[in-house]
Amino acid sequence: MRKLIYSLALLFAICLTFFACSDDEAVAVTENASSFVSLDEYIPDAILEIRYYGTYNFVGTRIDSYLEPVAFMTRQAAEALKNVSDSVVKDGYRLKIYDAYRPQMAVDHFVRWAADVNDTLMKPYFYPELDKSVLFELEYIFERSGHTRGSTVDLTLFDMSTGKDVDMGGTFDYFGELSHPDYREGITEEQYQNRMYLRGVMLHFGFKPLSTEWWHFTLADEPYPDTYFTFPLTKERLK
């Protein structure tokens, strides 16, 4: 009986280590943070405004696993983002980072929130045009995020001459067509060109964009395309 219990426990552990993607491809899950660096140390010119640590986000509360207002990425992605930072600084800008690595527990928090259609606290700010019940259908909320693989970043530009964020014609995490990088209706030519500048410099240094979010970029040659990390956002985990 004891051997059976041990066998079942081992099987359960294996199931926790691997789970199926939507396309039935197995992926690894791990708490190992050894390949990650903290962006405030790796890219000191960057400004961190970690929205999921605070309450100004589409949920309206601090998100699970955001224990400190920090941003982590895999070393490879951080090196590429450092090149981006060095480039935009020459043009008078700094990177402002909203989010980078996102633990699976945070993604689970988003999923629970989206399933509660009665919780619409932040609707006026982030999804005024949508009924919350369509967020899964329209793929604004997923059960798994590329951020959890550690090589995706959400960011904008900060203009050092004005002391303000560059005007992108829409806010971070807005659910709607306004957030599409190539959206033209309702935004100015300057706002569009600002989006294209950010997109161009990110592409130049090896990141690929997302067609629905002007702020979202993933390292094209990401080191862990099939691994999802679960460790929380606290610098203690990088020691």
Disulfide bonds with the S-S distance in Angstrom:
none
